[in-house]
Amino acid sequence: MGLFSFLTQEIAIDLGTANTIIIHNDKIVVDEPSIVAIDNTTKKLIAIGEKARQMHGKTHENIKTVRPLRDGVIADFDAAEKMIRGMIKMMNKNKTQIFNPALKIVICIPSGSTEVEIRAVRDSSEHAGGREVLMIYEPMAAAIGMGVDVEAPEGHMVVDIGGGTTEIAVISLGGIVSNQSIRIAGDDFTADIREYMRHQHNIKIGERTAEEIKINVGSALPDLDEPPADYVVRGPHQMTALPMEIPVSYQEIAHCLDRSISKIEAAILATLEHTPPELYADIYSKGIFLAGGGALLRGLDRRLEEKTKIPFHVAEDPLHAVARGTGIALKNSDKFSFLIK
């Protein structure tokens, strides 16, 4: 800690499509959905995070709810800046500050990000008050968050299934050897469920209800050892608009998510195909690490194991693995050479 350390505030941000997490002093200080509510006439921020999520799908014409990130990248620059700024304010709301300290930010980005997408994240962070902005690739952050020694001369494979992207990477000697970043993840699972309910049961449901179905009865396999109870869905009939009540089983959801999960399986196999043989041997003996919200899908690890014939290890706290890794990278930012300046 330097003499003027109080003039600088160091924070790690996991800017996710579904949730944004901020870590300060090794503690998660903000964990909110990545969504903002904006007044249509004044363009001012009304709500952020959980409050804005509660408004999602329930607003009138003067309010619009925006998810600034789509497929892991910034889709709405202005809303993203407002969201980052607002969440940093949430972090400091209990502190009395005479002045705003300069921010040093480490922020994670998808491994398949283009120069333009990286620039958008950097600009948003700088406009939100970041004086020094460093970046780290998501699979690298996930590996660090799960306690993997990324700088060792051995191969580790990480699969991070987030809201907008699935990041698959083989890491060795502090670098990414082969990787795939596919835009099929939690949001696509939610969209699949909405589509299925519309086609199969003639019931209209919103994004939030589809998300609830995914959490309560989401499954990657049609036969689970501990099956969840059916989830009752309420909504209007497509044709008559009369109310309906339908119980949904996990087998149905396993069937409707099958196509998206197959694409993730194909991407994992393609990454393994491009992995050098020495590293492949390491991965085969150590297994593959699974992180991100998608890792919570029932039976997913078992299904991927059956497909690849390699054991899968789910992170202890899959939702926060990337954020924790970003926090560790922030603490050791001088040591880690893989941080993008």
C-alpha positions as a printed Julia matrix, in Angstrom:
341×3 Matrix{Float64}:
   0.0     0.0     0.0
   1.58    3.3    -1.08
   1.25    6.63    0.65
  -1.4     7.78   -1.84
  -3.18    4.42   -2.19
  -6.41    5.99   -0.92
  -6.41    8.17   -4.05
  -6.83    5.06   -6.2
  -9.57    2.48   -5.91
  -8.84   -0.93   -7.44
 -11.83   -2.91   -8.69
 -12.35   -6.07  -10.74
 -15.44   -6.26  -12.96
 -17.01   -9.35  -14.51
 -19.14   -7.6   -17.12
 -21.51  -10.39  -18.08
 -24.46  -10.56  -20.47
 -26.71  -11.75  -17.61
 -25.0   -10.47  -14.42
 -22.33   -7.93  -13.55
 -20.14   -8.59  -10.51
 -17.74   -6.09   -8.94
 -14.98   -7.2    -6.57
 -13.18   -4.77   -4.26
 -10.64   -5.82   -1.6
 -11.29   -9.53   -2.39
 -15.0    -9.13   -1.58
 -17.96   -9.24   -3.94
 -19.47   -5.78   -3.38
 -21.95   -5.73   -6.29
 -23.72   -8.7    -7.87
 -26.6    -7.48  -10.01
 -28.35   -8.4   -13.27
 -26.88   -6.54  -16.29
 -29.93   -4.45  -17.04
 -30.89   -0.79  -16.78
 -34.2     1.08  -16.9
 -34.09    4.41  -18.75
 -36.64    7.25  -18.98
 -37.53    7.56  -22.67
 -38.1    11.32  -22.57
 -35.2    12.56  -20.42
 -32.85    9.61  -21.2
 -32.01    9.52  -17.48
 -31.3     6.32  -15.55
 -34.29    5.22  -13.44
 -33.12    1.88  -12.08
 -30.24   -0.53  -12.36
 -29.65   -4.21  -11.67
 -32.31   -6.11   -9.72
 -34.73   -3.14   -9.6
 -34.53   -2.8   -13.38
 -34.96   -6.57  -13.83
 -38.22   -6.43  -11.88
 -39.45   -3.82  -14.39
 -38.37   -5.9   -17.42
 -41.37   -6.8   -19.55
 -43.69   -4.7   -17.35
 -42.92   -1.14  -18.48
 -45.09    1.56  -20.07
 -44.08    3.73  -23.05
 -42.09    6.26  -20.96
 -39.72    3.63  -19.56
 -37.57    1.18  -21.47
 -35.44   -1.58  -19.99
 -32.17   -2.23  -21.78
 -29.69   -5.07  -21.55
 -26.51   -3.29  -22.68
 -24.68   -6.53  -23.51
 -25.66   -9.06  -26.12
 -23.65  -12.23  -26.8
 -20.96  -11.16  -24.34
 -20.23   -7.84  -26.08
 -21.51   -4.29  -25.66
 -24.54   -3.72  -27.88
 -25.64   -0.37  -26.41
 -22.65    1.84  -25.64
 -24.56    4.58  -23.78
 -26.51    2.13  -21.58
 -23.33    0.15  -20.8
 -21.56    3.29  -19.61
 -24.55    4.26  -17.43
 -24.69    0.74  -15.99
 -20.96    0.56  -15.12
 -21.06    4.05  -13.6
 -24.22    3.22  -11.62
 -22.81   -0.04  -10.28
 -19.58    1.65   -9.17
 -21.79    4.18   -7.32
 -23.7     1.3    -5.67
 -20.39   -0.01   -4.39
 -19.56    3.32   -2.75
 -23.04    4.23   -1.51
 -22.28    3.47    2.16
 -19.02    5.41    2.18
 -18.72    9.13    2.74
 -16.26   10.37    0.16
 -14.92   13.88   -0.08
 -13.73   13.2    -3.65
 -13.93   10.38   -6.15
 -10.75    8.28   -6.22
  -9.14    7.35   -9.55
 -10.18    3.86  -10.62
  -7.9     1.02  -11.64
 -10.13   -1.55  -13.3
  -9.49   -5.12  -14.44
 -12.39   -6.22  -16.62
 -12.98   -9.56  -18.36
 -13.85   -9.98  -22.03
 -14.81  -12.98  -24.24
 -11.79  -14.72  -25.77
 -13.23  -14.26  -29.26
 -13.56  -10.46  -28.94
 -12.59   -8.38  -31.98
 -10.5    -5.18  -31.72
 -13.7    -3.12  -32.03
 -15.42   -5.02  -29.21
 -12.35   -4.65  -26.95
 -12.29   -0.93  -27.73
 -15.98   -0.6   -26.79
 -15.35   -2.18  -23.35
 -12.28    0.01  -22.8
 -14.12    3.22  -23.8
 -17.16    2.39  -21.64
 -14.91    1.71  -18.63
 -12.91    4.9   -19.17
 -16.06    7.01  -19.55
 -17.36    5.48  -16.32
 -14.29    6.82  -14.49
 -11.54    4.24  -15.06
  -8.1     5.84  -15.21
  -6.25    2.57  -15.81
  -8.17   -0.21  -17.57
  -6.68   -3.7   -17.93
  -8.45   -6.66  -19.52
  -8.36  -10.4   -19.09
  -9.94  -13.12  -21.23
 -12.89  -14.87  -19.54
 -11.61  -18.48  -19.73
  -8.29  -17.34  -18.23
 -10.16  -15.58  -15.38
 -12.38  -18.66  -14.85
  -9.29  -20.92  -14.6
  -7.62  -18.6   -12.06
 -10.9   -18.38  -10.09
 -11.03  -22.19   -9.88
  -7.51  -22.36   -8.47
  -5.79  -23.62  -11.62
  -2.09  -22.74  -11.93
  -2.36  -21.11  -15.38
   1.37  -20.37  -15.63
   2.43  -24.01  -15.19
   3.88  -25.85  -18.24
   0.86  -28.15  -18.5
  -2.45  -28.09  -20.3
  -5.74  -27.13  -18.64
  -9.08  -26.9   -20.42
 -11.82  -24.55  -19.26
 -15.44  -24.38  -20.47
 -17.23  -21.25  -19.25
 -20.94  -21.17  -20.16
 -22.2   -17.66  -19.45
 -25.33  -15.78  -20.49
 -24.26  -14.7   -23.98
 -21.21  -16.79  -24.88
 -19.66  -20.17  -24.19
 -15.91  -19.82  -23.85
 -13.79  -22.9   -24.41
 -10.01  -22.6   -24.02
  -6.9   -24.68  -23.53
  -4.46  -22.82  -21.28
  -0.74  -23.43  -20.79
   2.17  -21.24  -19.62
  -0.09  -18.26  -18.96
  -1.48  -18.17  -22.5
  -4.41  -19.52  -24.52
  -3.23  -22.29  -26.87
  -6.5   -23.06  -28.64
  -9.92  -21.6   -28.03
 -13.46  -21.24  -29.3
 -15.95  -18.56  -28.33
 -19.45  -19.49  -29.49
 -22.53  -17.35  -29.1
 -24.68  -20.12  -27.68
 -25.19  -19.99  -23.93
 -27.75  -19.28  -21.2
 -29.73  -16.72  -23.23
 -30.18  -19.25  -26.03
 -31.41  -21.84  -23.54
 -34.0   -19.29  -22.36
 -35.04  -18.51  -25.97
 -35.33  -22.28  -26.71
 -37.67  -22.69  -23.71
 -39.9   -19.79  -24.86
 -40.09  -21.23  -28.37
 -40.86  -24.72  -27.06
 -43.69  -23.48  -24.81
 -45.18  -21.57  -27.74
 -45.03  -24.52  -30.15
 -45.74  -27.4   -27.81
 -48.22  -25.92  -25.33
 -49.58  -22.88  -27.2
 -48.72  -20.67  -24.23
 -47.06  -17.27  -24.42
 -44.36  -16.64  -21.8
 -41.86  -13.83  -21.25
 -38.11  -13.91  -20.75
 -38.38  -13.91  -16.94
 -40.77  -16.88  -16.85
 -38.54  -18.85  -19.25
 -35.59  -18.08  -16.95
 -37.6   -19.41  -13.95
 -38.39  -22.63  -15.87
 -34.68  -23.04  -16.69
 -33.66  -22.58  -13.04
 -36.38  -24.85  -11.61
 -36.54  -27.72  -14.12
 -33.65  -27.08  -16.52
 -31.81  -30.27  -17.43
 -29.33  -31.54  -20.03
 -30.37  -35.19  -19.62
 -33.82  -36.82  -19.81
 -32.95  -39.21  -16.93
 -31.64  -37.69  -13.71
 -30.82  -39.44  -10.42
 -32.54  -36.69   -8.42
 -35.27  -35.29  -10.66
 -36.8   -31.89   -9.73
 -40.58  -31.59   -9.26
 -42.61  -30.3   -12.22
 -42.82  -26.51  -12.49
 -46.24  -24.93  -13.04
 -46.33  -22.22  -15.72
 -49.15  -19.7   -16.0
 -49.84  -17.53  -19.02
 -52.27  -16.72  -21.88
 -53.21  -19.18  -24.63
 -51.76  -18.11  -28.01
 -55.07  -18.16  -29.88
 -57.77  -17.46  -27.31
 -55.76  -15.32  -24.81
 -57.53  -17.23  -22.03
 -55.43  -18.09  -18.95
 -53.63  -21.46  -18.9
 -51.78  -23.43  -16.26
 -49.32  -26.08  -17.45
 -46.94  -28.3   -15.44
 -43.54  -28.6   -17.16
 -41.23  -31.56  -16.49
 -37.44  -31.64  -16.67
 -37.61  -34.28  -19.46
 -39.4   -31.76  -21.71
 -36.75  -29.12  -21.06
 -33.94  -31.64  -21.69
 -35.56  -32.35  -25.05
 -35.95  -28.67  -25.98
 -32.35  -27.74  -24.99
 -30.83  -30.69  -26.83
 -29.98  -28.79  -30.02
 -28.15  -25.92  -28.27
 -26.21  -28.28  -25.98
 -25.17  -30.35  -29.03
 -23.59  -27.19  -30.51
 -21.6   -26.66  -27.29
 -20.48  -30.32  -27.43
 -19.34  -29.86  -31.04
 -17.33  -26.74  -30.09
 -15.61  -28.6   -27.2
 -14.67  -31.47  -29.54
 -13.39  -28.99  -32.18
 -11.18  -27.28  -29.57
  -9.81  -30.66  -28.42
  -9.09  -31.49  -32.06
  -6.82  -28.42  -32.37
  -5.01  -29.12  -29.08
  -1.35  -30.23  -29.31
  -0.98  -33.91  -28.26
   1.16  -33.21  -25.15
  -1.47  -30.84  -23.79
  -4.27  -33.25  -24.77
  -2.61  -35.88  -22.54
  -2.61  -33.42  -19.6
  -6.3   -32.59  -20.14
  -7.2   -36.29  -20.37
  -5.56  -37.02  -17.0
  -6.74  -33.85  -15.2
 -10.2   -33.44  -16.69
 -12.01  -30.36  -17.99
 -13.13  -27.48  -15.73
 -16.69  -26.21  -16.07
 -17.71  -22.71  -14.91
 -20.36  -20.03  -15.52
 -24.11  -20.06  -14.83
 -24.65  -22.74  -17.49
 -22.62  -25.18  -15.37
 -25.6   -25.23  -12.95
 -27.79  -26.95  -15.56
 -28.65  -30.38  -14.13
 -26.8   -33.3   -15.69
 -24.7   -31.12  -18.02
 -21.34  -32.36  -16.69
 -22.51  -35.97  -17.04
 -23.69  -35.43  -20.62
 -20.42  -33.74  -21.65
 -18.43  -36.52  -19.95
 -20.33  -39.18  -21.94
 -19.66  -37.26  -25.17
 -15.94  -36.48  -24.71
 -14.93  -39.48  -22.52
 -13.03  -36.97  -20.33
 -14.09  -36.2   -16.72
 -15.63  -32.77  -16.05
 -15.14  -30.83  -12.78
 -17.77  -28.2   -11.96
 -16.41  -25.12  -10.15
 -17.36  -24.79   -6.47
 -19.2   -21.52   -7.14
 -19.61  -21.52  -10.95
 -21.45  -18.17  -11.08
 -18.59  -16.29   -9.41
 -15.54  -18.2   -10.72
 -14.79  -15.63  -13.46
 -15.26  -12.69  -11.08
 -12.98  -14.25   -8.45
 -10.31  -14.92  -11.08
 -10.56  -11.31  -12.26
 -10.1   -10.21   -8.62
  -6.97  -12.36   -8.25
  -5.61  -10.98  -11.55
  -6.19   -7.44  -10.22
  -4.23   -8.22   -7.04
  -1.31   -9.62   -9.04
  -1.59   -7.32  -12.06
   2.17   -6.62  -12.05
   2.97  -10.35  -12.18
   0.48  -11.56  -14.79
   1.76  -10.91  -18.3
  -1.46  -12.06  -19.99
  -3.44   -8.97  -18.91
  -4.2    -6.76  -21.92
  -2.94   -3.25  -21.3
